[in-house]
């Protein structure tokens, strides 16, 4: 059975079988990476205003997670044009992979999560205009 374990800001995929554990993959955790960016942005006064703008923009044009889980794949890039129903992300929840489709036609202007990120219900994943 494969488990994902977060330790010191890194995510380890560990295969456990008959009392033996083998590390399959290792990558940086998404949540700790976002925290330093948020604390670094307000320090300079010039960057405080731009940091607030994406948060406001994300509220109206965001594609949101329908359930809690882990992002297994990001299928779009910033600047890409998408149509309603196109798969934007693959979200693993309860050991099932779920396609997260675009809810409207438009252009991806911001991607707010990366592969391996853990998200809650209603979390903004990307912005489409």
N, C-alpha and C positions, 0 to 999 in steps of 0.2 A: 504494500500500500504506500502511496506517495503522499507525504505531508509537506506543507509549506511552513517553515519556521522563520520568524523574524528575530534577529539577534544583533544588537549593536548597529542598527541601521542597514543591515543586509538581510536579504531573503534567501533562505536555503531551501531547495527542494530535496527532501530526503526520502529515499526508498527504504522502507522497513519491512524486512521479511525474515521470519523465524528468529527474532532476536538480534538480527544483524542490520545495521544502518549504513547506507551508502549515499553520499551526497551526489545528486544528479546534476543540479544547476545551482549557481550562486549569482545573485545580482543585487544591485542597490535597491533599497526600499524606497517607495515613492513618497511616503509621508514625511520622513525626515528631510528629504531634499527640499520640499516646499516650505518648511518652517524657516530655514535660514534666508530664503529669498524674501519672505514676508517681513522678517525682522530687519533685513538689510535695506529694503526699499524705503521705509519711513525715516531712516536716519538723515539722508540729505533732504533738505526742504524742497528742492526742485523736483525730486522724484515722488514726493508724497501725493501730489495731485494725479500724476499718471497711474499710480498704483490703485487709486480709488476708481478710476474710470473703467478698467476691465471688470471689476466687481459689479458695477452698475449695469454695464452692457450685458453681462452674463445672465442677469435676472430675466430679461425679456426674450432673448434669442437662444437660450441654452437648451440643448438636448439633455434630458435628465435621466438618471438611472431609475428603472422601474422597480428594482429590487437590490438588496445588498449583495455584494460579492466581490470578486477579484477580476480585474481587466486582464484577459488572456491575450487579446490582440487589438491593435488600433489599425483599422482598415482604411483610414483617410489621412490626408495631409492638409496643412493650412494652405488655402488658396484653391483647393479642389472644389469643383462644382458637383453637387449631388442632387439626386431626385428623391422625392418622397418614396420611402421603402428601401432605398439603398442601405446596405449594412455598413454601419460606422464603427462599431465595436463588437467584440465577442466578450461576454461577461460570464464568468463561471460562478454559479450559485448552487449550493447543495450538490456538488459534483456533476452538474449539468451545464453544458455550454449554451448560452442564450445569445441570439443575434439582437443587437440594439440597432434598429433602423432609423433613418432620417424621418422626422415627422412632417417635413415640408421640403420643397425644392429650395435651393439656394447655394451659397458659397460658404465653405468652412473658413471662418475668420480666426478661430482660436481653438486649440485643443487643450483641455484643462487637466487631463489625466494621461498617464503613460502605462505601458505594459507592466503588470505586476502590482499596480495600485489597488488598494482595497477601498471600495466606495460603499456608501450607505444609500438607502432609498431616497430619491429626490436629489442626489448629488449631481451637480452640473458636470457633464462629460466634455462637451464642446459647444461652440457657438456657431450658428448658421444664420447668415443674413441673406 
